[in-house]
């Protein structure tokens, strides 16, 4: 396993981060416990969860697993705050001081730990000034409850604004950004990646397999598999354009040449892109985890990148100019379109 610096902090994290979105959602606790242990044995020391993943259940499972195996001190543990944790309380959401501090305490209890290595703002909140958010996060760092802070799915200008406010008010700054990034959506290469490289931020991409599309489980002109993520909504119709399948065809061809799976090629490509620190894998089963772990041994050559660039142009989105990610709404996860 290769280890990389988490931005300019000097803290080393594995080149793959274990995302725990599926814990408590489609992954039951016994399998989740085993997956945590297998990931650690494979060299992963970076785990990412969030308070809203199954309304705290994911954090509880991660905390239990790390307590049982006694390896909490070896793990860079990340969680997030922003989305609603109560459907009736208007203050149980957002990036206010009230919500951040309340949810940090709740996450600490669920994770069964005294500190969170990386506490991230899950989404920007335009109606709350960034200084309100940063001051609360700074207080948590000074109290020893959080070590580093970051953001997720912020625009480049929003990250730069936060850095300016941190400098102006002498507050701890964001050390990373967590954007959607994969071969069907390379739009972050235009502004976000150069910004992160300029200011020393780590880049921790989510959805590196485009929600499973790049695993090869989907077929052109065929309905999605019964157990797949896109089976119940119109997301597949938007995602499954000829342009998207053209990308998948090249990924599959390169995988066949290397004797690996399409998902391993897609993950290796993402991890080996300029400015990328640690893509977040989100397996729902042990089989998927073991497949993803093998991506660390796949080398993507300049020739491979050139072939992929032809069907997935740098800095652009594929599939009708849109890419499907998953945004949380009060009723749960639903399709959201990024342009």
GULUM-541482 format. One line per 4 residues: their letters; for each residue z, x, y of C-alpha. Coordinates in pm, whole numbers. Layout:
<atoms>
A> Z:X:Y  ...;
</atoms>
This chain:
<atoms>
XXXX> 0:0:0  -92:127:345  164:88:624  74:48:989;
XXXX> 263:52:1315  365:-290:1445  206:-244:1784  378:26:1983;
XXXX> 722:-36:1826  702:238:1563  813:-10:1296  590:16:990;
XXXX> 452:-293:819  231:-336:514  -141:-388:572  -104:-737:428;
XXXX> 163:-983:542  290:-1251:305  260:-1587:479  496:-1850:343;
XXXX> 333:-2169:473  291:-2309:123  655:-2261:22  804:-2608:-9;
XXXX> 468:-2770:57  251:-2691:-245  457:-2410:-396  781:-2504:-571;
XXXX> 1092:-2290:-538  1084:-2109:-877  729:-1987:-821  805:-1899:-459;
XXXX> 1098:-1682:-573  873:-1498:-817  600:-1454:-557  842:-1292:-313;
XXXX> 954:-1043:-578  598:-962:-688  490:-910:-327  778:-671:-261;
XXXX> 711:-480:-582  347:-443:-470  463:-284:-144  454:-578:97;
XXXX> 741:-544:344  618:-798:602  689:-1171:559  586:-1450:797;
XXXX> 718:-1805:805  803:-2067:1069  1071:-2325:1131  817:-2608:1108;
XXXX> 677:-2511:768  796:-2808:564  1058:-2864:835  1266:-2562:743;
XXXX> 1217:-2559:366  994:-2250:376  1259:-2056:568  1524:-2169:322;
XXXX> 1319:-2048:25  1247:-1712:186  1612:-1667:275  1725:-1754:-77;
XXXX> 1471:-1519:-235  1573:-1224:-16  1943:-1290:-79  1890:-1303:-455;
XXXX> 1691:-981:-475  1909:-798:-221  1611:-649:-36  1648:-813:305;
XXXX> 1706:-478:478  1365:-352:359  1174:-652:495  1025:-707:838;
XXXX> 1097:-1079:856  903:-1293:1102  939:-1659:1190  819:-1885:1471;
XXXX> 925:-2164:1706  743:-2431:1909  644:-2735:1704  853:-3054:1674;
XXXX> 1156:-3039:1448  1261:-3398:1520  1017:-3684:1573  1252:-3877:1804;
XXXX> 1412:-3605:2020  1175:-3501:2304  1370:-3176:2345  1330:-3070:1981;
XXXX> 994:-2904:2051  818:-2671:2290  902:-2335:2446  1203:-2423:2658;
XXXX> 1525:-2218:2657  1706:-2513:2501  1467:-2545:2208  1418:-2172:2148;
XXXX> 1788:-2086:2132  1874:-2393:1925  1597:-2322:1674  1673:-1951:1654;
XXXX> 2025:-2034:1541  1888:-2283:1288  1636:-2031:1154  1906:-1767:1115;
XXXX> 2109:-2011:904  1814:-2110:688  1702:-1749:641  2061:-1645:560;
XXXX> 2036:-1343:786  2208:-1204:1096  1884:-1113:1271  1514:-1196:1284;
XXXX> 1286:-893:1300  1001:-1073:1476  1045:-1406:1655  718:-1560:1767;
XXXX> 617:-1842:1999  397:-2050:1769  169:-2189:2041  149:-2168:2422;
XXXX> 308:-2449:2621  129:-2503:2955  398:-2730:3101  675:-2469:3062;
XXXX> 659:-2151:3275  631:-1837:3065  929:-1680:3245  1152:-1959:3108;
XXXX> 1037:-1872:2756  1058:-1494:2798  1407:-1505:2950  1538:-1701:2652;
XXXX> 1373:-1457:2410  1508:-1160:2604  1861:-1302:2580  1822:-1337:2202;
XXXX> 1718:-973:2177  2012:-860:2390  2244:-1066:2170  2116:-883:1861;
XXXX> 1976:-1196:1698  1611:-1097:1742  1457:-747:1737  1100:-806:1853;
XXXX> 911:-1099:2001  548:-1210:1973  311:-1500:2022  56:-1693:1817;
XXXX> -280:-1838:1915  -247:-1742:2282  -557:-1675:2490  -601:-1320:2616;
XXXX> -517:-1424:2973  -196:-1591:2855  -83:-1275:2678  -162:-1063:2985;
XXXX> 26:-1309:3205  329:-1275:2977  311:-895:2997  297:-910:3377;
XXXX> 599:-1143:3390  794:-919:3152  718:-618:3372  801:-804:3694;
XXXX> 1130:-947:3567  1227:-649:3346  1226:-855:3027  1140:-756:2672;
XXXX> 767:-810:2615  556:-955:2339  464:-685:2089  207:-881:1889;
XXXX> -33:-1175:1886  -116:-1388:1582  -466:-1538:1615  -703:-1712:1371;
XXXX> -958:-1454:1255  -1205:-1436:969  -1576:-1393:902  -1653:-1748:1018;
XXXX> -1471:-1700:1348  -1494:-1361:1518  -1446:-1492:1870  -1124:-1292:1927;
XXXX> -1336:-976:1928  -1467:-1068:2274  -1142:-1054:2472  -828:-1075:2260;
XXXX> -878:-763:2047  -976:-535:2340  -677:-667:2533  -443:-595:2243;
XXXX> -581:-244:2202  -543:-177:2575  -183:-294:2594  -63:-178:2252;
XXXX> -11:-514:2083  -25:-560:1708  -279:-813:1581  -162:-1024:1286;
XXXX> -447:-1264:1200  -385:-1592:1025  -638:-1774:803  -828:-1455:706;
XXXX> -993:-1653:422  -1091:-1946:650  -855:-2182:472  -988:-2077:131;
XXXX> -1357:-2119:211  -1422:-1747:168  -1270:-1740:-180  -1595:-1876:-321;
XXXX> -1442:-2196:-462  -1675:-2410:-252  -2040:-2458:-345  -2342:-2541:-135;
XXXX> -2443:-2909:-163  -2140:-2989:-380  -1818:-3176:-294  -1504:-2964:-250;
XXXX> -1285:-2909:-559  -1021:-3172:-623  -727:-2938:-550  -876:-2769:-244;
XXXX> -750:-2776:113  -1050:-2960:256  -1072:-3233:-6  -916:-3520:194;
XXXX> -1074:-3506:539  -1399:-3435:719  -1314:-3069:774  -1540:-2963:489;
XXXX> -1837:-3140:646  -1786:-2938:965  -1715:-2612:789  -1981:-2624:520;
XXXX> -2293:-2557:726  -2582:-2344:604  -2458:-2069:837  -2115:-2070:672;
XXXX> -2263:-2060:323  -2494:-1779:427  -2183:-1576:512  -2025:-1668:180;
XXXX> -2342:-1565:-5  -2326:-1214:140  -1951:-1187:77  -2009:-1292:-285;
XXXX> -2296:-1044:-328  -2085:-756:-197  -1798:-863:-422  -2026:-861:-728;
XXXX> -2143:-509:-641  -1784:-386:-606  -1653:-568:-913  -1398:-770:-716;
XXXX> -1361:-1126:-588  -1505:-1271:-265  -1154:-1327:-131  -1073:-959:-177;
XXXX> -1384:-859:19  -1302:-1104:299  -942:-982:320  -1042:-616:307;
XXXX> -1299:-673:582  -1037:-837:803  -773:-571:740  -1019:-290:812;
XXXX> -1151:-429:1141  -1068:-239:1464  -739:-341:1620  -614:-540:1322;
XXXX> -264:-463:1199  -188:-694:908  -376:-1011:804  -150:-1292:683;
XXXX> -225:-1408:330  -108:-1758:241  -124:-1796:-137  1:-2116:-294;
XXXX> 28:-1971:-647  106:-1649:-826  -257:-1625:-935  -376:-1637:-574;
XXXX> -113:-1383:-467  -217:-1135:-736  -580:-1176:-636  -500:-1117:-268;
XXXX> -292:-807:-342  -592:-636:-500  -768:-642:-162  -578:-328:-59;
XXXX> -791:-125:-301  -1127:-258:-176  -1314:-36:68  -1558:-197:310;
XXXX> -1829:51:406  -2037:70:723  -2331:-61:519  -2120:-359:405;
XXXX> -2021:-433:764  -2382:-417:878  -2483:-675:615  -2198:-903:716;
XXXX> -2273:-864:1087  -2621:-1007:1030  -2485:-1338:902  -2153:-1335:1089;
XXXX> -2237:-1188:1432  -1958:-994:1607  -1768:-1195:1864  -1908:-1529:1756;
XXXX> -1813:-1835:1551  -2018:-1964:1261  -2060:-2317:1123  -2205:-2526:1406;
XXXX> -2025:-2298:1650  -1688:-2425:1526  -1428:-2311:1279  -1162:-2523:1119;
XXXX> -799:-2419:1137  -490:-2628:1086  -283:-2748:1378  45:-2927:1337;
XXXX> 80:-3282:1466  387:-3501:1441  244:-3662:1130  179:-3325:964;
XXXX> -114:-3087:943  -453:-3212:1053  -788:-3056:1135  -824:-2892:1472;
XXX> -1142:-2741:1611  -1153:-2404:1786  -1467:-2328:1983;
</atoms>
